[in-house]
């Protein structure tokens, strides 16, 4: 266990601090930007949330909701798969962190990797581990939210129990909103996976880290606001 007895700013070169700052600004800033922009412009999440609301509204007109339960189970299987995969990744990163000195020696032998100290190598591993830990919590929260939505579907009155139109709309707003929150949590976890690829570039150099961060943010923006699937979802 290393003892950090030096000034915090001297732990990393200036280029690494700049790359790290760009990484978090790009990640957090894009998440906030996407949330605000989705309120005024079509987005993947916004348009699919509209479909979720329509799904819940139509579910109130069905007596047999087995189909709705199957769809909910299928939707929750994706975050469940990623959550289990993330656990394996975190375990592997922690194992590497336990033998960081040997791993750093191997990394220094790569012709394209930056020559760094063992402490800096540890810092990079900690960052990558933290990204996947965040992803794990978002995936598991998505699973729980899907289970909440399934409970609402199971507890909904049958079609012949006298739903009024305001009651049907209120149910669709509530159940569709929960499904939308589950999808947003899953989206946050996937976004963390994308950003993890940018963090991997830090093992090459801080400049590669900056370039990868900018490329990943641009890719996320294009897919969420200018993709072909968005154009198809926006069609009436």
Backbone as numpy.savetxt, mean C-alpha at the origin, in Angstrom:
# Nx Ny Nz CAx CAy CAz Cx Cy Cz
25.70 -4.90 18.56 24.84 -3.71 18.56 25.73 -2.47 18.56
25.58 -1.64 17.57 26.41 -0.46 17.49 25.88 0.63 18.40
26.77 1.41 18.97 26.40 2.52 19.84 26.54 3.80 19.04
25.44 4.53 18.95 25.44 5.75 18.16 25.95 6.90 19.03
27.25 7.15 18.96 27.87 8.17 19.80 28.27 9.40 19.00
27.94 9.44 17.74 28.30 10.58 16.91 27.06 11.37 16.59
27.26 12.54 16.07 26.14 13.39 15.70 25.31 12.70 14.63
23.99 12.84 14.74 23.08 12.12 13.85 23.33 12.47 12.38
23.61 13.72 12.10 23.79 14.14 10.72 25.04 13.55 10.09
25.99 13.14 10.90 27.22 12.57 10.36 27.12 11.07 10.10
25.97 10.48 10.41 25.81 9.06 10.18 25.78 8.73 8.70
25.23 9.66 7.91 25.10 9.45 6.47 25.69 10.63 5.72
26.21 10.40 4.52 26.63 11.52 3.68 25.44 12.37 3.29
25.72 13.60 2.85 24.65 14.53 2.51 23.76 13.98 1.40
24.36 13.34 0.39 23.56 12.80 -0.72 22.57 11.75 -0.22
22.97 10.95 0.76 22.07 9.94 1.30 20.92 10.58 2.07
21.21 11.64 2.82 20.13 12.34 3.54 19.15 12.95 2.55
19.67 13.54 1.47 18.79 14.13 0.46 17.91 13.05 -0.19
18.51 11.91 -0.49 17.76 10.82 -1.11 16.68 10.30 -0.15
17.03 10.19 1.12 16.07 9.71 2.11 14.92 10.70 2.28
15.25 11.99 2.29 14.20 13.01 2.41 13.28 12.98 1.20
13.85 12.84 0.00 13.04 12.77 -1.21 12.12 11.55 -1.18
12.63 10.45 -0.64 11.85 9.22 -0.56 10.59 9.43 0.28
10.74 9.99 1.47 9.58 10.17 2.35 8.66 11.29 1.86
9.25 12.34 1.31 8.41 13.41 0.75 7.62 12.88 -0.44
8.27 12.09 -1.29 7.58 11.52 -2.43 6.49 10.56 -2.02
6.76 9.71 -1.04 5.78 8.72 -0.60 4.58 9.38 0.08
4.87 10.14 1.15 3.80 10.77 1.92 3.12 11.86 1.10
3.92 12.63 0.38 3.35 13.72 -0.41 2.46 13.22 -1.51
2.87 12.13 -2.18 2.02 11.62 -3.25 0.71 11.05 -2.68
0.78 10.37 -1.53 -0.45 9.83 -0.93 -1.44 10.95 -0.62
-0.94 12.06 -0.06 -1.81 13.20 0.24 -2.32 13.85 -1.05
-1.44 13.98 -2.03 -1.84 14.57 -3.31 -2.92 13.73 -3.99
-2.73 12.40 -4.01 -3.69 11.51 -4.68 -5.04 11.58 -3.99
-5.03 11.69 -2.68 -6.31 11.75 -1.95 -7.06 13.03 -2.28
-6.34 14.16 -2.36 -7.00 15.43 -2.69 -7.42 15.47 -4.16
-6.58 14.98 -5.03 -6.90 15.05 -6.46 -8.07 14.14 -6.81
-8.19 13.03 -6.09 -9.30 12.11 -6.36 -10.65 12.73 -6.03
-10.64 13.78 -5.21 -11.90 14.45 -4.88 -12.42 15.31 -6.04
-11.54 15.66 -6.97 -11.94 16.53 -8.08 -11.72 15.91 -9.45
-10.89 14.87 -9.53 -10.60 14.21 -10.81 -10.86 12.71 -10.70
-11.24 12.06 -11.79 -11.44 10.60 -11.74 -10.14 9.88 -11.37
-10.26 8.88 -10.54 -9.12 8.06 -10.14 -9.57 6.61 -10.07
-8.60 5.71 -10.05 -8.93 4.29 -9.96 -9.74 4.01 -8.70
-9.26 4.49 -7.57 -9.95 4.22 -6.31 -11.32 4.88 -6.27
-11.42 6.10 -6.78 -12.70 6.80 -6.75 -13.76 6.11 -7.60
-13.37 5.69 -8.79 -14.33 5.04 -9.69 -14.71 3.64 -9.19
-13.76 2.92 -8.62 -14.11 1.61 -8.08 -14.95 1.75 -6.81
-14.76 2.82 -6.06 -15.64 3.05 -4.90 -17.07 3.31 -5.35
-17.23 3.97 -6.48 -18.57 4.18 -7.03 -19.21 2.83 -7.38
-18.40 1.92 -7.92 -18.91 0.59 -8.23 -19.24 -0.18 -6.96
-18.46 0.02 -5.90 -18.76 -0.66 -4.63 -20.09 -0.17 -4.06
-20.35 1.11 -4.18 -21.63 1.64 -3.70 -22.79 1.03 -4.49
-22.63 0.94 -5.82 -23.67 0.33 -6.64 -23.85 -1.14 -6.29
-22.75 -1.82 -5.99 -22.82 -3.23 -5.59 -23.64 -3.40 -4.32
-23.36 -2.58 -3.31 -24.08 -2.69 -2.05 -25.56 -2.33 -2.21
-25.84 -1.38 -3.10 -27.23 -1.00 -3.33 -28.00 -2.15 -3.99
-27.38 -2.82 -4.93 -28.03 -3.94 -5.59 -28.15 -5.15 -4.66
-27.23 -5.26 -3.71 -27.31 -6.37 -2.76 -28.57 -6.29 -1.91
-29.08 -5.08 -1.70 -30.31 -4.93 -0.90 -31.53 -5.48 -1.64
-31.43 -5.67 -2.95 -32.55 -6.19 -3.73 -32.47 -7.69 -3.93
-31.45 -8.34 -3.34 -31.30 -9.78 -3.50 -31.71 -10.50 -2.23
-32.40 -11.61 -2.40 -32.72 -12.46 -1.25 -31.55 -13.37 -0.90
-30.91 -13.90 -1.91 -29.77 -14.79 -1.70 -28.49 -14.00 -1.97
-27.69 -13.83 -0.92 -26.48 -13.00 -1.04 -25.21 -13.85 -1.01
-25.33 -15.09 -1.45 -24.15 -15.95 -1.52 -23.13 -15.35 -2.49
-23.60 -14.83 -3.60 -22.72 -14.21 -4.59 -21.93 -13.07 -3.96
-22.60 -12.24 -3.15 -21.92 -11.11 -2.51 -20.86 -11.58 -1.53
-21.16 -12.67 -0.83 -20.17 -13.22 0.09 -18.95 -13.77 -0.63
-19.18 -14.40 -1.78 -18.05 -14.93 -2.56 -17.17 -13.80 -3.07
-17.80 -12.72 -3.54 -17.03 -11.58 -4.03 -16.21 -10.96 -2.90
-16.83 -10.81 -1.73 -16.11 -10.25 -0.59 -14.93 -11.12 -0.19
-15.12 -12.43 -0.19 -14.04 -13.35 0.14 -12.90 -13.26 -0.87
-13.25 -13.15 -2.15 -12.23 -13.03 -3.18 -11.44 -11.73 -3.04
-12.15 -10.65 -2.71 -11.46 -9.37 -2.53 -10.50 -9.41 -1.35
-10.91 -10.07 -0.26 -10.06 -10.13 0.93 -8.90 -11.10 0.77
-8.96 -11.98 -0.23 -7.87 -12.94 -0.42 -6.58 -12.26 -0.89
-6.71 -11.16 -1.63 -5.51 -10.46 -2.11 -4.70 -9.86 -0.98
-5.30 -9.05 -0.07 -4.50 -8.56 1.06 -4.01 -9.67 1.96
-4.77 -10.78 2.08 -4.31 -11.90 2.90 -3.05 -12.52 2.31
-3.02 -12.67 0.99 -1.83 -13.20 0.33 -0.63 -12.29 0.53
-0.83 -10.99 0.31 0.28 -10.05 0.46 0.74 -9.96 1.91
-0.18 -10.07 2.86 0.21 -10.01 4.27 1.12 -11.18 4.63
0.75 -12.38 4.18 1.58 -13.55 4.47 2.93 -13.45 3.77
2.93 -12.95 2.54 4.19 -12.76 1.82 5.07 -11.73 2.50
4.45 -10.67 3.01 5.21 -9.61 3.68 5.88 -10.13 4.94
5.21 -11.03 5.65 5.82 -11.62 6.85 7.11 -12.35 6.49
7.09 -13.08 5.38 8.29 -13.79 4.94 9.40 -12.82 4.57
9.03 -11.73 3.90 10.03 -10.73 3.52 10.65 -10.08 4.75
9.81 -9.73 5.72 10.31 -9.11 6.95 11.25 -10.07 7.68
10.86 -11.35 7.74 11.73 -12.33 8.37 13.08 -12.44 7.68
13.06 -12.42 6.35 14.32 -12.47 5.61 15.19 -11.25 5.85
14.56 -10.07 5.89 15.33 -8.84 6.14 15.92 -8.83 7.55
15.16 -9.31 8.52 15.68 -9.37 9.89 16.84 -10.36 9.99
16.75 -11.46 9.22 17.85 -12.42 9.22 19.11 -11.79 8.63
18.92 -11.02 7.55 20.08 -10.33 6.95 20.62 -9.28 7.90
19.72 -8.60 8.62 20.16 -7.58 9.56 20.99 -8.19 10.68
20.68 -9.44 11.05 21.46 -10.12 12.08 22.85 -10.47 11.64
23.06 -10.57 10.34 24.39 -10.85 9.79 24.78 -9.75 8.83
24.55 -8.52 9.23 24.73 -7.38 8.33 26.18 -7.20 7.90
27.12 -7.53 8.76 28.52 -7.34 8.40 28.91 -8.20 7.21
28.49 -9.47 7.23 28.79 -10.35 6.10 28.04 -9.91 4.85
26.79 -9.50 5.04 26.00 -9.05 3.89 26.60 -7.79 3.29
27.11 -6.90 4.14 27.73 -5.67 3.64 28.99 -5.98 2.84
29.75 -6.97 3.29 30.95 -7.36 2.55 30.59 -7.90 1.17
29.52 -8.70 1.12 29.08 -9.22 -0.18 28.58 -8.10 -1.08
27.87 -7.15 -0.50 27.35 -6.03 -1.29 28.47 -5.17 -1.84
29.54 -5.00 -1.06 30.66 -4.17 -1.52 31.40 -4.82 -2.69
31.24 -6.12 -2.85 31.91 -6.80 -3.96 31.17 -6.63 -5.28
29.91 -6.18 -5.22 29.17 -5.95 -6.44 29.74 -4.74 -7.18
29.98 -4.84 -8.46 30.65 -3.73 -9.18 29.81 -2.47 -9.27
28.48 -2.58 -9.19 27.61 -1.41 -9.36 27.14 -0.83 -8.04
27.48 -1.44 -6.91 26.99 -0.98 -5.61 27.94 0.04 -5.01
27.36 0.99 -4.27 28.16 2.02 -3.62 28.93 1.43 -2.46
30.14 1.93 -2.23 30.95 1.48 -1.10 30.51 2.24 0.14
29.93 1.53 1.10 29.42 2.16 2.31 29.93 1.41 3.53
29.79 2.05 4.68 30.16 1.41 5.93 29.07 0.43 6.36
29.41 -0.41 7.33 28.42 -1.35 7.84 27.24 -0.66 8.48
27.48 0.50 9.11 26.40 1.24 9.74 25.39 1.74 8.72
25.90 2.27 7.61 25.01 2.76 6.56 24.23 1.59 5.94
24.90 0.46 5.79 24.21 -0.72 5.26 23.09 -1.15 6.20
23.35 -1.11 7.51 22.29 -1.42 8.48 21.12 -0.46 8.33
21.43 0.81 8.14 20.39 1.83 8.01 19.50 1.54 6.81
20.09 1.11 5.72 19.32 0.79 4.52 18.41 -0.42 4.76
18.92 -1.41 5.47 18.11 -2.58 5.78 16.95 -2.22 6.71
17.22 -1.34 7.66 16.16 -0.91 8.59 15.07 -0.17 7.83
15.46 0.69 6.89 14.47 1.41 6.09 13.60 0.42 5.31
14.23 -0.53 4.65 13.48 -1.50 3.85 12.56 -2.34 4.73
13.04 -2.70 5.91 12.20 -3.46 6.84 11.01 -2.63 7.30
11.25 -1.35 7.58 10.16 -0.48 8.01 9.10 -0.32 6.96
9.50 -0.26 5.68 8.52 -0.15 4.59 7.61 -1.36 4.56
8.18 -2.55 4.72 7.37 -3.76 4.67 6.54 -3.95 5.94
7.03 -3.46 7.07 6.21 -3.50 8.28 4.97 -2.63 8.10
5.16 -1.44 7.54 4.00 -0.58 7.25 3.03 -1.29 6.32
3.56 -1.93 5.26 2.71 -2.65 4.31 1.93 -3.76 5.01
2.58 -4.47 5.92 1.91 -5.56 6.63 0.71 -5.04 7.43
0.89 -3.94 8.14 -0.21 -3.40 8.93 -1.35 -2.91 8.04
-1.04 -2.35 6.90 -2.11 -1.91 6.00 -2.86 -3.10 5.39
-2.14 -4.15 5.04 -2.80 -5.33 4.48 -3.71 -6.00 5.52
-3.21 -6.15 6.74 -4.03 -6.81 7.75 -5.24 -5.95 8.13
-5.09 -4.63 8.13 -6.23 -3.76 8.39 -7.25 -3.86 7.25
-6.77 -4.02 6.04 -7.68 -4.23 4.91 -8.49 -5.51 5.09
-7.84 -6.58 5.54 -8.55 -7.84 5.78 -9.65 -7.65 6.81
-9.34 -6.96 7.88 -10.34 -6.73 8.93 -11.51 -5.90 8.41
-11.21 -4.89 7.61 -12.28 -4.05 7.08 -13.19 -4.84 6.13
-12.61 -5.73 5.34 -13.45 -6.58 4.50 -14.34 -7.48 5.35
-13.83 -7.94 6.48 -14.66 -8.76 7.36 -15.80 -7.93 7.97
-15.55 -6.66 8.25 -16.62 -5.79 8.74 -17.70 -5.62 7.66
-17.26 -5.42 6.41 -18.22 -5.30 5.32 -19.03 -6.57 5.14
-18.38 -7.73 5.30 -19.10 -9.00 5.19 -20.14 -9.13 6.29
-19.82 -8.66 7.48 -20.79 -8.69 8.59 -22.01 -7.84 8.27
-21.79 -6.66 7.71 -22.92 -5.81 7.34 -23.80 -6.48 6.29
-23.17 -7.13 5.32 -23.94 -7.85 4.31 -24.77 -8.97 4.94
-24.16 -9.70 5.87 -24.87 -10.81 6.50 -26.02 -10.33 7.37
-25.86 -9.15 7.98 -26.89 -8.64 8.88 -27.96 -7.81 8.18
-27.80 -7.57 6.88 -28.77 -6.75 6.15 -30.12 -7.46 6.06
-31.21 -6.72 6.18 -32.53 -7.34 6.05 -32.74 -7.93 4.67
-33.66 -8.87 4.57 -34.00 -9.47 3.28 -34.81 -8.48 2.44
-34.92 -8.79 1.17 -35.59 -7.87 0.25 -37.06 -7.67 0.63
-37.71 -8.72 1.11 -39.14 -8.64 1.40 -39.45 -8.12 2.80
-38.45 -7.58 3.50 -38.66 -7.06 4.84 -38.98 -5.57 4.86
-39.29 -5.03 3.72 -39.80 -3.67 3.67 -38.76 -2.56 3.77
-37.71 -2.65 2.95 -36.73 -1.58 2.90 -37.35 -0.35 2.23
-37.15 0.80 2.82 -37.48 2.04 2.12 -36.27 2.48 1.31
-36.49 3.32 0.32 -35.38 3.77 -0.52 -34.30 4.51 0.28
-34.66 5.40 1.22 -33.61 6.03 2.04 -32.81 5.01 2.85
-33.47 3.95 3.34 -32.75 2.93 4.10 -31.79 2.16 3.20
-32.21 1.86 1.98 -31.33 1.17 1.05 -30.12 2.03 0.69
-30.35 3.31 0.47 -29.25 4.22 0.16 -28.29 4.36 1.35
-28.84 4.44 2.56 -28.01 4.56 3.75 -27.14 3.32 3.94
-27.74 2.14 3.69 -26.96 0.91 3.79 -25.85 0.88 2.75
-26.17 1.27 1.52 -25.17 1.27 0.46 -24.03 2.24 0.78
-24.37 3.39 1.36 -23.33 4.35 1.75 -22.42 3.77 2.82
-23.02 3.12 3.81 -22.23 2.60 4.93 -21.41 1.38 4.52
-22.06 0.38 3.93 -21.35 -0.83 3.54 -20.36 -0.56 2.41
-20.77 0.23 1.42 -19.86 0.58 0.34 -18.69 1.40 0.84
-18.93 2.25 1.83 -17.84 3.03 2.41 -16.82 2.16 3.10
-17.28 1.13 3.83 -16.35 0.22 4.50 -15.54 -0.57 3.47
-16.21 -1.05 2.42 -15.48 -1.75 1.37 -14.46 -0.83 0.70
-14.82 0.45 0.54 -13.89 1.40 -0.03 -12.69 1.64 0.85
-12.90 1.70 2.17 -11.78 1.87 3.10 -10.86 0.65 3.08
-11.46 -0.53 2.94 -10.65 -1.74 2.84 -9.78 -1.70 1.59
-10.37 -1.25 0.48 -9.62 -1.14 -0.77 -8.52 -0.09 -0.65
-8.80 1.00 0.05 -7.78 2.05 0.23 -6.62 1.54 1.07
-6.91 0.77 2.11 -5.84 0.19 2.92 -4.99 -0.77 2.09
-5.65 -1.58 1.27 -4.91 -2.48 0.39 -4.06 -1.70 -0.60
-4.60 -0.60 -1.11 -3.86 0.25 -2.02 -2.63 0.85 -1.35
-2.76 1.23 -0.08 -1.60 1.75 0.67 -0.51 0.70 0.79
-0.93 -0.55 1.05 0.06 -1.62 1.15 0.77 -1.87 -0.17
0.02 -1.86 -1.27 0.64 -2.03 -2.59 1.58 -0.88 -2.90
1.18 0.33 -2.51 2.04 1.49 -2.75 3.35 1.34 -1.99
3.29 0.77 -0.79 4.52 0.53 -0.02 5.42 -0.46 -0.74
4.83 -1.47 -1.37 5.64 -2.41 -2.15 6.36 -1.69 -3.29
5.66 -0.80 -3.97 6.28 -0.03 -5.05 7.45 0.80 -4.50
7.21 1.46 -3.36 8.26 2.30 -2.79 9.44 1.46 -2.30
9.18 0.21 -1.95 10.28 -0.67 -1.52 11.27 -0.88 -2.65
10.78 -0.92 -3.89 11.69 -1.05 -5.02 12.60 0.16 -5.14
12.05 1.33 -4.82 12.90 2.53 -4.81 13.94 2.43 -3.71
13.54 1.91 -2.54 14.48 1.78 -1.43 15.60 0.80 -1.76
15.30 -0.23 -2.54 16.34 -1.19 -2.95 17.43 -0.49 -3.76
17.04 0.52 -4.54 18.02 1.25 -5.35 19.04 1.97 -4.50
18.74 2.20 -3.22 19.69 2.87 -2.33 20.95 2.03 -2.15
20.83 0.71 -2.28 22.02 -0.15 -2.15 22.99 0.08 -3.31
22.49 0.65 -4.40 23.38 0.97 -5.52 24.08 2.30 -5.28
23.28 3.35 -5.06 23.83 4.67 -4.75 22.68 5.59 -4.36
22.96 6.68 -3.66 21.88 7.62 -3.33 21.26 8.26 -4.56
22.05 8.43 -5.62 21.50 9.03 -6.84 20.54 8.06 -7.53
20.87 6.78 -7.50 19.93 5.78 -8.02 18.67 5.74 -7.17
18.83 5.95 -5.87 17.69 5.99 -4.95 16.76 7.15 -5.32
17.33 8.32 -5.57 16.52 9.48 -5.95 15.80 9.24 -7.28
16.53 8.71 -8.26 15.93 8.46 -9.57 14.81 7.42 -9.47
15.04 6.38 -8.67 14.02 5.34 -8.53 12.78 5.89 -7.82
12.97 6.74 -6.82 11.84 7.34 -6.12 11.00 8.17 -7.07
11.65 9.01 -7.86 10.92 9.84 -8.82 10.20 8.97 -9.86
10.84 7.91 -10.31 10.23 7.03 -11.31 9.02 6.30 -10.74
9.12 5.84 -9.49 8.01 5.11 -8.87 6.82 6.05 -8.64
7.08 7.26 -8.18 5.98 8.22 -7.97 5.30 8.54 -9.30
6.09 8.73 -10.35 5.51 9.00 -11.67 4.69 7.81 -12.16
5.17 6.59 -11.91 4.44 5.40 -12.31 3.11 5.28 -11.56
3.14 5.55 -10.24 1.91 5.50 -9.45 0.90 6.52 -9.94
1.38 7.72 -10.24 0.48 8.77 -10.73 -0.14 8.38 -12.07
0.66 7.87 -12.96 0.14 7.50 -14.28 -0.89 6.39 -14.17
-0.64 5.40 -13.35 -1.57 4.28 -13.23 -2.86 4.68 -12.54
-2.78 5.61 -11.62 -3.98 5.97 -10.87 -4.83 7.01 -11.57
-4.20 7.87 -12.38 -4.95 8.99 -12.97 -4.92 9.03 -14.49
-4.10 8.22 -15.15 -4.01 8.30 -16.61 -3.85 6.92 -17.26
-4.36 5.89 -16.64 -4.20 4.54 -17.19 -5.36 4.19 -18.11
-5.16 3.14 -18.89 -6.21 2.67 -19.79 -7.40 2.12 -19.01
-7.12 1.44 -17.89 -8.22 0.88 -17.10 -9.06 2.00 -16.49
-8.44 3.12 -16.15 -9.20 4.26 -15.65 -10.16 4.78 -16.71
-9.68 4.85 -17.95 -10.53 5.32 -19.05 -11.74 4.41 -19.23
-11.52 3.10 -19.11 -12.62 2.16 -19.26 -13.59 2.23 -18.08
-13.06 2.40 -16.89 -13.92 2.51 -15.71 -14.77 3.77 -15.76
-14.25 4.82 -16.38 -14.97 6.10 -16.43 -16.08 6.10 -17.45
-16.11 5.12 -18.33 -17.18 5.08 -19.33 -18.53 4.78 -18.67
-19.60 5.40 -19.12 -20.92 5.17 -18.50 -21.44 3.76 -18.80
